[in-house]
Amino acid sequence: MSVKGVPGNKLKYLKMRKPYKEIGSNECIVFMTELFNCWAGAGLNSPQCKEMEMKMKECYDTKKNPMVVRTAFNYHAKRLFPKLSRRPHD
């Protein structure tokens, strides 16, 4: 069912933009938030915030990259798209 003047959907294949999931969360965000709040209250580069700066730097220096799991969504979407995109029998 197409409407006059509206082009049809001309996809070559389905694709998910980021076909991966990160496992875990970033614990360093807490230290960064504390540091930004300190800077907002006391001013940028104030001596009161030095300890929080060091905590945040230490966290990011020792942080491991999270494990990334790739999904098989794009593979299966590309494989099955021709079967899914056929026009229904009228």
Secondary structure, DSSP 4 states (H G I P E B T S, - for coil): ---TT------SS---S--EEE-S--THHHHHHHHHHHHHHH-TT-GGGHHHHHHHHHHHHHPPPPPEEE-SHHHHHHHHHHHHSSPPP-
